[in-house]
């Protein structure tokens, strides 16, 4: 797996005898990412990716040995798309960029939510991303361990919110938020007795009127991110 992940950084393998490969590993991974973006992670298989490329399924195993290996390469390829975070931005905004990029990436590639995150992909794309994230908060007053934890907290918060945002996007394909609220808003108002649930009725009416939807993932993200950054910046100012 390491030789596949780091294929552009390691010495080239000895050329094997036989017919020349029709496509590159990069092309296989790109096709798999495009397929997952279009049809979901469940649609990705060696056979399906081979069909996307016009290849026989068995021939794809000469590039990548399994779907698990392909998934690792897909995750690392997406991570490698990150650009440097401008150093001239204030520290608070640099941290905000870290969280916003993670969230935007998941919304663009929702299948990432179906990939087990615990075992990190130690490929060049993921390592480059981590390096860029560390560079964004280097020198602002955090210890090495605190730098790692800040990145982890921002990433986990962004991922959790992105999960809700992706669900909202999927639901809106069936019924828009406005249509949903037109149907359910009056029903809730009629069914929920204000004298039994006074706080829920009051707050629910306020947010329902504002959101015109069951929830507001974008607004919740910006609100929560601001509070997270307030806490981090407050700790820095106390040092």
CNS distance restraints for C-alpha pairs under 8 A (distance, minus, plus):
assign (resid   1 and name CA) (resid   5 and name CA) 6.23 0.50 0.50
assign (resid   1 and name CA) (resid  69 and name CA) 6.84 0.50 0.50
assign (resid   2 and name CA) (resid   6 and name CA) 5.97 0.50 0.50
assign (resid   2 and name CA) (resid 123 and name CA) 7.59 0.50 0.50
assign (resid   3 and name CA) (resid   7 and name CA) 5.42 0.50 0.50
assign (resid   3 and name CA) (resid  10 and name CA) 7.20 0.50 0.50
assign (resid   4 and name CA) (resid  73 and name CA) 7.89 0.50 0.50
assign (resid   5 and name CA) (resid  73 and name CA) 6.39 0.50 0.50
assign (resid   5 and name CA) (resid  76 and name CA) 7.84 0.50 0.50
assign (resid   5 and name CA) (resid 123 and name CA) 5.31 0.50 0.50
assign (resid   5 and name CA) (resid 124 and name CA) 6.97 0.50 0.50
assign (resid   6 and name CA) (resid  10 and name CA) 6.16 0.50 0.50
assign (resid   6 and name CA) (resid 123 and name CA) 6.41 0.50 0.50
assign (resid   6 and name CA) (resid 124 and name CA) 6.37 0.50 0.50
assign (resid   7 and name CA) (resid  11 and name CA) 7.90 0.50 0.50
assign (resid   7 and name CA) (resid  12 and name CA) 7.56 0.50 0.50
assign (resid  23 and name CA) (resid  27 and name CA) 6.26 0.50 0.50
assign (resid  23 and name CA) (resid  28 and name CA) 7.32 0.50 0.50
assign (resid  24 and name CA) (resid  28 and name CA) 6.52 0.50 0.50
assign (resid  24 and name CA) (resid  63 and name CA) 7.74 0.50 0.50
assign (resid  25 and name CA) (resid  29 and name CA) 6.27 0.50 0.50
assign (resid  25 and name CA) (resid  63 and name CA) 5.93 0.50 0.50
assign (resid  25 and name CA) (resid  64 and name CA) 7.48 0.50 0.50
assign (resid  26 and name CA) (resid  30 and name CA) 6.06 0.50 0.50
assign (resid  27 and name CA) (resid  31 and name CA) 6.08 0.50 0.50
assign (resid  28 and name CA) (resid  32 and name CA) 6.28 0.50 0.50
assign (resid  28 and name CA) (resid  49 and name CA) 7.13 0.50 0.50
assign (resid  28 and name CA) (resid  50 and name CA) 8.00 0.50 0.50
assign (resid  28 and name CA) (resid  53 and name CA) 7.56 0.50 0.50
assign (resid  28 and name CA) (resid  63 and name CA) 7.96 0.50 0.50
assign (resid  29 and name CA) (resid  33 and name CA) 6.22 0.50 0.50
assign (resid  29 and name CA) (resid  70 and name CA) 6.81 0.50 0.50
assign (resid  29 and name CA) (resid  73 and name CA) 6.57 0.50 0.50
assign (resid  29 and name CA) (resid  74 and name CA) 5.82 0.50 0.50
assign (resid  29 and name CA) (resid  77 and name CA) 7.75 0.50 0.50
assign (resid  30 and name CA) (resid  34 and name CA) 6.17 0.50 0.50
assign (resid  30 and name CA) (resid  74 and name CA) 7.54 0.50 0.50
assign (resid  31 and name CA) (resid  35 and name CA) 6.09 0.50 0.50
assign (resid  31 and name CA) (resid  49 and name CA) 6.41 0.50 0.50
assign (resid  31 and name CA) (resid  52 and name CA) 6.76 0.50 0.50
assign (resid  31 and name CA) (resid  53 and name CA) 7.27 0.50 0.50
assign (resid  32 and name CA) (resid  36 and name CA) 6.13 0.50 0.50
assign (resid  32 and name CA) (resid  44 and name CA) 6.48 0.50 0.50
assign (resid  32 and name CA) (resid  49 and name CA) 5.76 0.50 0.50
assign (resid  32 and name CA) (resid  70 and name CA) 7.88 0.50 0.50
assign (resid  32 and name CA) (resid  74 and name CA) 7.15 0.50 0.50
assign (resid  33 and name CA) (resid  37 and name CA) 6.07 0.50 0.50
assign (resid  33 and name CA) (resid  74 and name CA) 6.04 0.50 0.50
assign (resid  34 and name CA) (resid  38 and name CA) 6.15 0.50 0.50
assign (resid  35 and name CA) (resid  39 and name CA) 5.83 0.50 0.50
assign (resid  35 and name CA) (resid  40 and name CA) 7.12 0.50 0.50
assign (resid  35 and name CA) (resid  41 and name CA) 7.92 0.50 0.50
assign (resid  35 and name CA) (resid  43 and name CA) 7.26 0.50 0.50
assign (resid  35 and name CA) (resid  44 and name CA) 6.65 0.50 0.50
assign (resid  35 and name CA) (resid  49 and name CA) 7.45 0.50 0.50
assign (resid  36 and name CA) (resid  40 and name CA) 4.38 0.50 0.50
assign (resid  36 and name CA) (resid  41 and name CA) 4.74 0.50 0.50
assign (resid  36 and name CA) (resid  42 and name CA) 7.66 0.50 0.50
assign (resid  36 and name CA) (resid  43 and name CA) 6.60 0.50 0.50
assign (resid  36 and name CA) (resid  44 and name CA) 6.13 0.50 0.50
assign (resid  36 and name CA) (resid 109 and name CA) 7.71 0.50 0.50
assign (resid  36 and name CA) (resid 111 and name CA) 6.42 0.50 0.50
assign (resid  37 and name CA) (resid  41 and name CA) 7.68 0.50 0.50
assign (resid  37 and name CA) (resid 108 and name CA) 7.55 0.50 0.50
assign (resid  37 and name CA) (resid 109 and name CA) 5.62 0.50 0.50
assign (resid  37 and name CA) (resid 110 and name CA) 7.17 0.50 0.50
assign (resid  37 and name CA) (resid 111 and name CA) 6.98 0.50 0.50
assign (resid  39 and name CA) (resid  43 and name CA) 5.99 0.50 0.50
assign (resid  40 and name CA) (resid  44 and name CA) 7.41 0.50 0.50
assign (resid  40 and name CA) (resid 110 and name CA) 7.70 0.50 0.50
assign (resid  40 and name CA) (resid 111 and name CA) 5.86 0.50 0.50
assign (resid  41 and name CA) (resid 111 and name CA) 5.14 0.50 0.50
assign (resid  41 and name CA) (resid 114 and name CA) 7.13 0.50 0.50
assign (resid  43 and name CA) (resid  48 and name CA) 7.21 0.50 0.50
assign (resid  44 and name CA) (resid  48 and name CA) 6.11 0.50 0.50
assign (resid  44 and name CA) (resid  49 and name CA) 6.63 0.50 0.50
assign (resid  44 and name CA) (resid  67 and name CA) 7.77 0.50 0.50
assign (resid  45 and name CA) (resid  49 and name CA) 6.10 0.50 0.50
assign (resid  45 and name CA) (resid  67 and name CA) 6.10 0.50 0.50
assign (resid  46 and name CA) (resid  50 and name CA) 6.05 0.50 0.50
assign (resid  46 and name CA) (resid  57 and name CA) 6.21 0.50 0.50
assign (resid  46 and name CA) (resid  60 and name CA) 6.78 0.50 0.50
assign (resid  46 and name CA) (resid  61 and name CA) 7.75 0.50 0.50
assign (resid  46 and name CA) (resid  66 and name CA) 7.15 0.50 0.50
assign (resid  46 and name CA) (resid  67 and name CA) 6.35 0.50 0.50
assign (resid  47 and name CA) (resid  51 and name CA) 6.27 0.50 0.50
assign (resid  47 and name CA) (resid  56 and name CA) 7.70 0.50 0.50
assign (resid  47 and name CA) (resid  57 and name CA) 4.78 0.50 0.50
assign (resid  48 and name CA) (resid  52 and name CA) 6.37 0.50 0.50
assign (resid  48 and name CA) (resid  57 and name CA) 7.95 0.50 0.50
assign (resid  49 and name CA) (resid  53 and name CA) 6.46 0.50 0.50
assign (resid  50 and name CA) (resid  54 and name CA) 6.01 0.50 0.50
assign (resid  50 and name CA) (resid  55 and name CA) 4.83 0.50 0.50
assign (resid  50 and name CA) (resid  56 and name CA) 5.98 0.50 0.50
assign (resid  50 and name CA) (resid  57 and name CA) 5.26 0.50 0.50
assign (resid  50 and name CA) (resid  60 and name CA) 6.23 0.50 0.50
assign (resid  51 and name CA) (resid  55 and name CA) 5.87 0.50 0.50
assign (resid  51 and name CA) (resid  56 and name CA) 7.17 0.50 0.50
assign (resid  51 and name CA) (resid  57 and name CA) 7.43 0.50 0.50
assign (resid  55 and name CA) (resid  59 and name CA) 6.77 0.50 0.50
assign (resid  55 and name CA) (resid  60 and name CA) 7.21 0.50 0.50
assign (resid  56 and name CA) (resid  60 and name CA) 6.95 0.50 0.50
assign (resid  57 and name CA) (resid  61 and name CA) 7.35 0.50 0.50
assign (resid  58 and name CA) (resid  62 and name CA) 7.67 0.50 0.50
assign (resid  59 and name CA) (resid  63 and name CA) 7.68 0.50 0.50
assign (resid  60 and name CA) (resid  64 and name CA) 6.44 0.50 0.50
assign (resid  60 and name CA) (resid  65 and name CA) 7.98 0.50 0.50
assign (resid  61 and name CA) (resid  65 and name CA) 4.96 0.50 0.50
assign (resid  61 and name CA) (resid  66 and name CA) 7.17 0.50 0.50
assign (resid  64 and name CA) (resid  69 and name CA) 6.65 0.50 0.50
assign (resid  64 and name CA) (resid  70 and name CA) 6.38 0.50 0.50
assign (resid  65 and name CA) (resid  69 and name CA) 6.55 0.50 0.50
assign (resid  65 and name CA) (resid  70 and name CA) 7.80 0.50 0.50
assign (resid  66 and name CA) (resid  70 and name CA) 6.24 0.50 0.50
assign (resid  67 and name CA) (resid  71 and name CA) 6.00 0.50 0.50
assign (resid  68 and name CA) (resid  72 and name CA) 6.44 0.50 0.50
assign (resid  69 and name CA) (resid  73 and name CA) 6.44 0.50 0.50
assign (resid  70 and name CA) (resid  74 and name CA) 6.14 0.50 0.50
assign (resid  71 and name CA) (resid  75 and name CA) 6.22 0.50 0.50
assign (resid  71 and name CA) (resid 115 and name CA) 7.86 0.50 0.50
assign (resid  72 and name CA) (resid  76 and name CA) 6.25 0.50 0.50
assign (resid  72 and name CA) (resid 121 and name CA) 6.40 0.50 0.50
assign (resid  73 and name CA) (resid  77 and name CA) 6.00 0.50 0.50
assign (resid  74 and name CA) (resid  78 and name CA) 6.33 0.50 0.50
assign (resid  75 and name CA) (resid  79 and name CA) 6.27 0.50 0.50
assign (resid  75 and name CA) (resid 112 and name CA) 7.38 0.50 0.50
assign (resid  75 and name CA) (resid 121 and name CA) 7.48 0.50 0.50
assign (resid  76 and name CA) (resid  80 and name CA) 6.15 0.50 0.50
assign (resid  76 and name CA) (resid 121 and name CA) 6.62 0.50 0.50
assign (resid  76 and name CA) (resid 123 and name CA) 5.99 0.50 0.50
assign (resid  76 and name CA) (resid 124 and name CA) 7.12 0.50 0.50
assign (resid  76 and name CA) (resid 125 and name CA) 4.94 0.50 0.50
assign (resid  76 and name CA) (resid 126 and name CA) 5.49 0.50 0.50
assign (resid  77 and name CA) (resid  81 and name CA) 6.95 0.50 0.50
assign (resid  77 and name CA) (resid 125 and name CA) 5.92 0.50 0.50
assign (resid  78 and name CA) (resid 125 and name CA) 7.44 0.50 0.50
assign (resid  79 and name CA) (resid 125 and name CA) 5.14 0.50 0.50
assign (resid  79 and name CA) (resid 126 and name CA) 5.33 0.50 0.50
assign (resid  79 and name CA) (resid 129 and name CA) 6.32 0.50 0.50
assign (resid  80 and name CA) (resid 124 and name CA) 7.21 0.50 0.50
assign (resid  80 and name CA) (resid 125 and name CA) 3.68 0.50 0.50
assign (resid  80 and name CA) (resid 126 and name CA) 6.26 0.50 0.50
assign (resid  80 and name CA) (resid 128 and name CA) 6.71 0.50 0.50
assign (resid  80 and name CA) (resid 129 and name CA) 6.51 0.50 0.50
assign (resid  81 and name CA) (resid 125 and name CA) 7.47 0.50 0.50
assign (resid  82 and name CA) (resid 129 and name CA) 6.28 0.50 0.50
assign (resid  83 and name CA) (resid 132 and name CA) 7.89 0.50 0.50
assign (resid  84 and name CA) (resid 132 and name CA) 5.81 0.50 0.50
assign (resid  85 and name CA) (resid  94 and name CA) 6.64 0.50 0.50
assign (resid  85 and name CA) (resid  97 and name CA) 7.33 0.50 0.50
assign (resid  85 and name CA) (resid 132 and name CA) 6.93 0.50 0.50
assign (resid  85 and name CA) (resid 133 and name CA) 7.65 0.50 0.50
assign (resid  85 and name CA) (resid 136 and name CA) 6.14 0.50 0.50
assign (resid  86 and name CA) (resid  94 and name CA) 7.54 0.50 0.50
assign (resid  86 and name CA) (resid 136 and name CA) 7.77 0.50 0.50
assign (resid  87 and name CA) (resid  94 and name CA) 7.71 0.50 0.50
assign (resid  87 and name CA) (resid 136 and name CA) 6.63 0.50 0.50
assign (resid  89 and name CA) (resid  93 and name CA) 6.12 0.50 0.50
assign (resid  89 and name CA) (resid  94 and name CA) 6.05 0.50 0.50
assign (resid  90 and name CA) (resid  94 and name CA) 6.31 0.50 0.50
assign (resid  91 and name CA) (resid  95 and name CA) 6.36 0.50 0.50
assign (resid  91 and name CA) (resid 136 and name CA) 7.57 0.50 0.50
assign (resid  91 and name CA) (resid 137 and name CA) 6.65 0.50 0.50
assign (resid  91 and name CA) (resid 140 and name CA) 6.92 0.50 0.50
assign (resid  92 and name CA) (resid  96 and name CA) 6.32 0.50 0.50
assign (resid  92 and name CA) (resid 229 and name CA) 6.59 0.50 0.50
assign (resid  92 and name CA) (resid 233 and name CA) 7.19 0.50 0.50
assign (resid  93 and name CA) (resid  97 and name CA) 6.19 0.50 0.50
assign (resid  94 and name CA) (resid  98 and name CA) 6.61 0.50 0.50
assign (resid  94 and name CA) (resid 136 and name CA) 5.94 0.50 0.50
assign (resid  94 and name CA) (resid 137 and name CA) 7.20 0.50 0.50
assign (resid  95 and name CA) (resid  99 and name CA) 6.74 0.50 0.50
assign (resid  95 and name CA) (resid 136 and name CA) 7.20 0.50 0.50
assign (resid  95 and name CA) (resid 137 and name CA) 7.08 0.50 0.50
assign (resid  95 and name CA) (resid 154 and name CA) 7.81 0.50 0.50
assign (resid  95 and name CA) (resid 229 and name CA) 7.63 0.50 0.50
assign (resid  96 and name CA) (resid 100 and name CA) 6.11 0.50 0.50
assign (resid  96 and name CA) (resid 225 and name CA) 7.22 0.50 0.50
assign (resid  96 and name CA) (resid 229 and name CA) 7.64 0.50 0.50
assign (resid  97 and name CA) (resid 101 and name CA) 5.93 0.50 0.50
assign (resid  98 and name CA) (resid 102 and name CA) 6.50 0.50 0.50
assign (resid  98 and name CA) (resid 133 and name CA) 6.61 0.50 0.50
assign (resid  98 and name CA) (resid 151 and name CA) 7.54 0.50 0.50
assign (resid  98 and name CA) (resid 154 and name CA) 7.11 0.50 0.50
assign (resid  98 and name CA) (resid 155 and name CA) 7.47 0.50 0.50
assign (resid  99 and name CA) (resid 103 and name CA) 6.32 0.50 0.50
assign (resid  99 and name CA) (resid 154 and name CA) 5.24 0.50 0.50
assign (resid  99 and name CA) (resid 155 and name CA) 5.73 0.50 0.50
assign (resid  99 and name CA) (resid 157 and name CA) 7.65 0.50 0.50
assign (resid  99 and name CA) (resid 158 and name CA) 5.47 0.50 0.50
assign (resid  99 and name CA) (resid 225 and name CA) 7.89 0.50 0.50
assign (resid 100 and name CA) (resid 104 and name CA) 6.02 0.50 0.50
assign (resid 100 and name CA) (resid 158 and name CA) 6.95 0.50 0.50
assign (resid 101 and name CA) (resid 105 and name CA) 5.97 0.50 0.50
assign (resid 102 and name CA) (resid 106 and name CA) 6.41 0.50 0.50
assign (resid 102 and name CA) (resid 155 and name CA) 6.30 0.50 0.50
assign (resid 102 and name CA) (resid 158 and name CA) 6.16 0.50 0.50
assign (resid 102 and name CA) (resid 159 and name CA) 6.84 0.50 0.50
assign (resid 103 and name CA) (resid 107 and name CA) 6.31 0.50 0.50
assign (resid 103 and name CA) (resid 158 and name CA) 5.01 0.50 0.50
assign (resid 103 and name CA) (resid 159 and name CA) 5.90 0.50 0.50
assign (resid 103 and name CA) (resid 161 and name CA) 7.41 0.50 0.50
assign (resid 103 and name CA) (resid 162 and name CA) 5.30 0.50 0.50
assign (resid 104 and name CA) (resid 108 and name CA) 6.11 0.50 0.50
assign (resid 104 and name CA) (resid 162 and name CA) 7.72 0.50 0.50
assign (resid 105 and name CA) (resid 109 and name CA) 5.98 0.50 0.50
assign (resid 106 and name CA) (resid 110 and name CA) 5.06 0.50 0.50
assign (resid 106 and name CA) (resid 111 and name CA) 7.65 0.50 0.50
assign (resid 106 and name CA) (resid 112 and name CA) 6.17 0.50 0.50
assign (resid 106 and name CA) (resid 113 and name CA) 7.18 0.50 0.50
assign (resid 106 and name CA) (resid 159 and name CA) 7.26 0.50 0.50
assign (resid 106 and name CA) (resid 162 and name CA) 6.36 0.50 0.50
assign (resid 106 and name CA) (resid 163 and name CA) 7.98 0.50 0.50
assign (resid 107 and name CA) (resid 162 and name CA) 6.27 0.50 0.50
assign (resid 107 and name CA) (resid 165 and name CA) 7.26 0.50 0.50
assign (resid 107 and name CA) (resid 166 and name CA) 5.92 0.50 0.50
assign (resid 110 and name CA) (resid 114 and name CA) 7.85 0.50 0.50
assign (resid 110 and name CA) (resid 166 and name CA) 6.70 0.50 0.50
assign (resid 111 and name CA) (resid 115 and name CA) 7.02 0.50 0.50
assign (resid 113 and name CA) (resid 163 and name CA) 7.19 0.50 0.50
assign (resid 121 and name CA) (resid 126 and name CA) 6.49 0.50 0.50
assign (resid 122 and name CA) (resid 126 and name CA) 6.15 0.50 0.50
assign (resid 122 and name CA) (resid 127 and name CA) 6.26 0.50 0.50
assign (resid 123 and name CA) (resid 127 and name CA) 6.03 0.50 0.50
assign (resid 124 and name CA) (resid 128 and name CA) 5.83 0.50 0.50
assign (resid 125 and name CA) (resid 129 and name CA) 6.21 0.50 0.50
assign (resid 126 and name CA) (resid 130 and name CA) 6.27 0.50 0.50
assign (resid 127 and name CA) (resid 131 and name CA) 6.14 0.50 0.50
assign (resid 128 and name CA) (resid 132 and name CA) 6.17 0.50 0.50
assign (resid 129 and name CA) (resid 133 and name CA) 6.15 0.50 0.50
assign (resid 130 and name CA) (resid 134 and name CA) 6.08 0.50 0.50
assign (resid 131 and name CA) (resid 135 and name CA) 6.05 0.50 0.50
assign (resid 132 and name CA) (resid 136 and name CA) 6.23 0.50 0.50
assign (resid 133 and name CA) (resid 137 and name CA) 6.87 0.50 0.50
assign (resid 133 and name CA) (resid 151 and name CA) 7.16 0.50 0.50
assign (resid 134 and name CA) (resid 138 and name CA) 5.89 0.50 0.50
assign (resid 134 and name CA) (resid 147 and name CA) 6.81 0.50 0.50
assign (resid 134 and name CA) (resid 148 and name CA) 7.59 0.50 0.50
assign (resid 134 and name CA) (resid 151 and name CA) 7.84 0.50 0.50
assign (resid 137 and name CA) (resid 142 and name CA) 7.87 0.50 0.50
assign (resid 137 and name CA) (resid 147 and name CA) 6.97 0.50 0.50
assign (resid 138 and name CA) (resid 142 and name CA) 7.60 0.50 0.50
assign (resid 138 and name CA) (resid 147 and name CA) 7.75 0.50 0.50
assign (resid 140 and name CA) (resid 236 and name CA) 7.84 0.50 0.50
assign (resid 141 and name CA) (resid 236 and name CA) 6.37 0.50 0.50
assign (resid 141 and name CA) (resid 239 and name CA) 7.92 0.50 0.50
assign (resid 142 and name CA) (resid 146 and name CA) 5.58 0.50 0.50
assign (resid 142 and name CA) (resid 147 and name CA) 5.74 0.50 0.50
assign (resid 142 and name CA) (resid 236 and name CA) 7.47 0.50 0.50
assign (resid 143 and name CA) (resid 147 and name CA) 6.08 0.50 0.50
assign (resid 144 and name CA) (resid 148 and name CA) 6.54 0.50 0.50
assign (resid 145 and name CA) (resid 149 and name CA) 6.28 0.50 0.50
assign (resid 146 and name CA) (resid 150 and name CA) 5.99 0.50 0.50
assign (resid 147 and name CA) (resid 151 and name CA) 6.40 0.50 0.50
assign (resid 148 and name CA) (resid 152 and name CA) 6.21 0.50 0.50
assign (resid 149 and name CA) (resid 153 and name CA) 6.02 0.50 0.50
assign (resid 150 and name CA) (resid 154 and name CA) 6.12 0.50 0.50
assign (resid 151 and name CA) (resid 155 and name CA) 6.00 0.50 0.50
assign (resid 152 and name CA) (resid 156 and name CA) 6.01 0.50 0.50
assign (resid 153 and name CA) (resid 157 and name CA) 6.07 0.50 0.50
assign (resid 154 and name CA) (resid 158 and name CA) 6.10 0.50 0.50
assign (resid 154 and name CA) (resid 225 and name CA) 7.95 0.50 0.50
assign (resid 155 and name CA) (resid 159 and name CA) 6.02 0.50 0.50
assign (resid 156 and name CA) (resid 160 and name CA) 6.13 0.50 0.50
assign (resid 157 and name CA) (resid 161 and name CA) 6.31 0.50 0.50
assign (resid 157 and name CA) (resid 225 and name CA) 7.95 0.50 0.50
assign (resid 158 and name CA) (resid 162 and name CA) 5.97 0.50 0.50
assign (resid 158 and name CA) (resid 221 and name CA) 7.40 0.50 0.50
assign (resid 159 and name CA) (resid 163 and name CA) 6.27 0.50 0.50
assign (resid 160 and name CA) (resid 164 and name CA) 6.94 0.50 0.50
assign (resid 161 and name CA) (resid 165 and name CA) 6.28 0.50 0.50
assign (resid 161 and name CA) (resid 217 and name CA) 6.51 0.50 0.50
assign (resid 161 and name CA) (resid 220 and name CA) 7.84 0.50 0.50
assign (resid 161 and name CA) (resid 221 and name CA) 6.25 0.50 0.50
assign (resid 162 and name CA) (resid 166 and name CA) 5.97 0.50 0.50
assign (resid 162 and name CA) (resid 217 and name CA) 7.79 0.50 0.50
assign (resid 163 and name CA) (resid 167 and name CA) 6.31 0.50 0.50
assign (resid 164 and name CA) (resid 168 and name CA) 6.20 0.50 0.50
assign (resid 164 and name CA) (resid 217 and name CA) 6.38 0.50 0.50
assign (resid 165 and name CA) (resid 169 and name CA) 6.20 0.50 0.50
assign (resid 165 and name CA) (resid 217 and name CA) 5.39 0.50 0.50
assign (resid 165 and name CA) (resid 218 and name CA) 7.34 0.50 0.50
assign (resid 166 and name CA) (resid 170 and name CA) 6.17 0.50 0.50
assign (resid 167 and name CA) (resid 171 and name CA) 6.12 0.50 0.50
assign (resid 168 and name CA) (resid 172 and name CA) 6.06 0.50 0.50
assign (resid 168 and name CA) (resid 217 and name CA) 7.97 0.50 0.50
assign (resid 169 and name CA) (resid 173 and name CA) 6.56 0.50 0.50
assign (resid 170 and name CA) (resid 174 and name CA) 7.34 0.50 0.50
assign (resid 171 and name CA) (resid 175 and name CA) 6.36 0.50 0.50
assign (resid 171 and name CA) (resid 176 and name CA) 7.54 0.50 0.50
assign (resid 172 and name CA) (resid 176 and name CA) 4.43 0.50 0.50
assign (resid 172 and name CA) (resid 177 and name CA) 6.16 0.50 0.50
assign (resid 175 and name CA) (resid 179 and name CA) 6.26 0.50 0.50
assign (resid 175 and name CA) (resid 180 and name CA) 6.30 0.50 0.50
assign (resid 176 and name CA) (resid 180 and name CA) 6.12 0.50 0.50
assign (resid 177 and name CA) (resid 181 and name CA) 6.09 0.50 0.50
assign (resid 177 and name CA) (resid 212 and name CA) 6.51 0.50 0.50
assign (resid 177 and name CA) (resid 213 and name CA) 4.88 0.50 0.50
assign (resid 177 and name CA) (resid 214 and name CA) 7.56 0.50 0.50
assign (resid 178 and name CA) (resid 182 and name CA) 6.17 0.50 0.50
assign (resid 178 and name CA) (resid 212 and name CA) 5.91 0.50 0.50
assign (resid 178 and name CA) (resid 213 and name CA) 6.54 0.50 0.50
assign (resid 179 and name CA) (resid 183 and name CA) 6.43 0.50 0.50
assign (resid 180 and name CA) (resid 184 and name CA) 6.06 0.50 0.50
assign (resid 180 and name CA) (resid 185 and name CA) 7.92 0.50 0.50
assign (resid 180 and name CA) (resid 213 and name CA) 6.91 0.50 0.50
assign (resid 181 and name CA) (resid 185 and name CA) 4.95 0.50 0.50
assign (resid 181 and name CA) (resid 212 and name CA) 5.75 0.50 0.50
assign (resid 181 and name CA) (resid 213 and name CA) 5.66 0.50 0.50
assign (resid 181 and name CA) (resid 214 and name CA) 7.56 0.50 0.50
assign (resid 182 and name CA) (resid 186 and name CA) 7.17 0.50 0.50
assign (resid 183 and name CA) (resid 187 and name CA) 7.11 0.50 0.50
assign (resid 184 and name CA) (resid 188 and name CA) 6.11 0.50 0.50
assign (resid 185 and name CA) (resid 189 and name CA) 6.27 0.50 0.50
assign (resid 185 and name CA) (resid 208 and name CA) 7.54 0.50 0.50
assign (resid 186 and name CA) (resid 190 and name CA) 6.11 0.50 0.50
assign (resid 187 and name CA) (resid 191 and name CA) 5.96 0.50 0.50
assign (resid 188 and name CA) (resid 192 and name CA) 5.76 0.50 0.50
assign (resid 189 and name CA) (resid 193 and name CA) 7.91 0.50 0.50
assign (resid 189 and name CA) (resid 201 and name CA) 7.96 0.50 0.50
assign (resid 192 and name CA) (resid 196 and name CA) 7.92 0.50 0.50
assign (resid 192 and name CA) (resid 197 and name CA) 7.27 0.50 0.50
assign (resid 192 and name CA) (resid 201 and name CA) 7.20 0.50 0.50
assign (resid 193 and name CA) (resid 197 and name CA) 6.36 0.50 0.50
assign (resid 193 and name CA) (resid 198 and name CA) 7.94 0.50 0.50
assign (resid 193 and name CA) (resid 201 and name CA) 7.73 0.50 0.50
assign (resid 194 and name CA) (resid 198 and name CA) 4.76 0.50 0.50
assign (resid 194 and name CA) (resid 200 and name CA) 7.90 0.50 0.50
assign (resid 194 and name CA) (resid 201 and name CA) 5.49 0.50 0.50
assign (resid 194 and name CA) (resid 202 and name CA) 7.82 0.50 0.50
assign (resid 197 and name CA) (resid 201 and name CA) 5.90 0.50 0.50
assign (resid 198 and name CA) (resid 202 and name CA) 6.14 0.50 0.50
assign (resid 199 and name CA) (resid 203 and name CA) 5.99 0.50 0.50
assign (resid 200 and name CA) (resid 204 and name CA) 5.46 0.50 0.50
assign (resid 201 and name CA) (resid 205 and name CA) 5.93 0.50 0.50
assign (resid 202 and name CA) (resid 206 and name CA) 6.42 0.50 0.50
assign (resid 203 and name CA) (resid 207 and name CA) 6.20 0.50 0.50
assign (resid 204 and name CA) (resid 208 and name CA) 5.73 0.50 0.50
assign (resid 205 and name CA) (resid 209 and name CA) 6.02 0.50 0.50
assign (resid 206 and name CA) (resid 210 and name CA) 6.32 0.50 0.50
assign (resid 207 and name CA) (resid 211 and name CA) 5.73 0.50 0.50
assign (resid 207 and name CA) (resid 212 and name CA) 7.84 0.50 0.50
assign (resid 208 and name CA) (resid 212 and name CA) 5.29 0.50 0.50
assign (resid 208 and name CA) (resid 213 and name CA) 6.43 0.50 0.50
assign (resid 208 and name CA) (resid 214 and name CA) 7.17 0.50 0.50
assign (resid 211 and name CA) (resid 215 and name CA) 6.45 0.50 0.50
assign (resid 211 and name CA) (resid 216 and name CA) 6.03 0.50 0.50
assign (resid 216 and name CA) (resid 220 and name CA) 6.01 0.50 0.50
assign (resid 217 and name CA) (resid 221 and name CA) 5.97 0.50 0.50
assign (resid 218 and name CA) (resid 222 and name CA) 6.44 0.50 0.50
assign (resid 219 and name CA) (resid 223 and name CA) 6.08 0.50 0.50
assign (resid 220 and name CA) (resid 224 and name CA) 5.92 0.50 0.50
assign (resid 221 and name CA) (resid 225 and name CA) 5.87 0.50 0.50
assign (resid 222 and name CA) (resid 226 and name CA) 6.06 0.50 0.50
assign (resid 223 and name CA) (resid 227 and name CA) 6.50 0.50 0.50
assign (resid 224 and name CA) (resid 228 and name CA) 6.19 0.50 0.50
assign (resid 225 and name CA) (resid 229 and name CA) 6.11 0.50 0.50
assign (resid 226 and name CA) (resid 230 and name CA) 6.03 0.50 0.50
assign (resid 227 and name CA) (resid 231 and name CA) 6.35 0.50 0.50
assign (resid 228 and name CA) (resid 232 and name CA) 6.41 0.50 0.50
assign (resid 229 and name CA) (resid 233 and name CA) 5.91 0.50 0.50
assign (resid 230 and name CA) (resid 234 and name CA) 5.92 0.50 0.50
assign (resid 231 and name CA) (resid 235 and name CA) 6.30 0.50 0.50
assign (resid 232 and name CA) (resid 236 and name CA) 6.40 0.50 0.50
assign (resid 233 and name CA) (resid 237 and name CA) 6.19 0.50 0.50
assign (resid 234 and name CA) (resid 238 and name CA) 6.41 0.50 0.50
assign (resid 235 and name CA) (resid 239 and name CA) 6.79 0.50 0.50
